[in-house]
Amino acid sequence: MVKVFSTPSCPFCVSLKHFLKEHNIEFEEFNVAEDKKAREEMIQKSGQMGVPVIEIDEKFVVGFDKEKISQLLGIKD
């Protein structure tokens, strides 16, 4: 399960979601600007308030770190 915590106005969030779609990675998106419960979950689990935060098999990546995300998802470019 891949979870993406993001906001609509975040350009890195848009890039991250585009990258995941490009590689046919299914993900569940949480808009932390509107979803207080998701925002609290993101902060509690990752210790971060900035977005994007991506959760991959209970591991967290803060920001659009393409290399780390690719490694966790087994994406080879």
Protein Blocks (a to p, Z undefined) as FASTA:
>chain_A
ZZddddfklmklmmmmmmmmmnopacddddfklmmmlmmmmmmmnopabdcdddeehiac
edjdfklmmmmnopaZZ
